């Protein structure tokens, strides 16, 4: 007989884009899957797949104590009503507040640390508070999945959920969906920034590099794709009008962009779990340029399938973009093929699905 599995996330994209295969496999095995998150356009797609949905009122970036307590109460009421056999949580607030709620109801739960987040990474009072909350929420957790060793070590050093840790290859990548794309020919060389558009994702470094490179190499094209979370809309529109970048806004299917792109540039210094855009780009046989930091370097063998740059360092980024431009076409194609081989070997999403099924069953 199938189990009732409640999945808590902070955004519909988190589950649809990166964990859809887990949902599909659970439904196929006869489990009743219920997803709870704020409403978004992908919720209807998840319902069409056969899952149920419960809306959660959540402010992802708020630290208002009354809002946080309200979310815990909401999760507790939900669990009392649904009575799930297992709770799966992803991202910081569902992990902590969903963990507290599941623990209070005696329900088994599995958490996934998709990155430590800015508050934890930057230290100070918020790091101490968040650490205490994790320690409290994970007292009885069944498994804590991590996406990189550095995040795991953070929990080890603070004695949180010891002996419950397991490292996954990020969210993995669907190798059937993200297949190798023919490498573009032609006189132009195209780069893409594909991410939420916010300071910590390295958008400033990318835009500055685009201005410098475009002036020196007029046959280059710089794409910017993503939801604009911060006040960059005006600057992006102006640079688009000036011909420095091509600004696309939110893209539903990045494969459409990657078809014409020669290299994905991801100069983030955000506390990543493991960057999905890097895995997806590499799976499509595209070289990648990214930051030498945890959550990014795992996807790159420097000089083999891409290049690593120093965090927050525009000069380092420009140097690597120039190095890429100076490579002959066959070298660029070879880097892309090496990336595909690497993700096929190390980051197949089937590995992630199997680990979840093993723990749920």
Secondary structure, DSSP 8 states (H G I E B T S, - for coil): ---EEEEE-S-HHHHHHHHHHHHHHHHHTT-EEEEEES--TTHHHHHHHT-EEEE----TT---HHHHHHHHHHHHHHHHHH--SEEEEESHHIIIIIHHHHHHHT-EEEEEE----HHHHT-HHHHHHHHHHHHHHTTT-SEEEESSHHHHHHHHHTT-STT-EEE-STT-B-TTTS-------SS-EEEEEES-B-GGGTHHHHHHHHHHHHHH-TTEEEEEES-B-STTHHHHHHHHHTTS-EEEE--S-THHHHTT-SEEEE---S--SS-HHHHHHHHTT-EEEEESSTTTGGG--BTTTEEEE-TT-HHHHHHHHHHHHHS-HHHHHHHHHHHHHHHHHH-BHHHHHHHHHHHH-
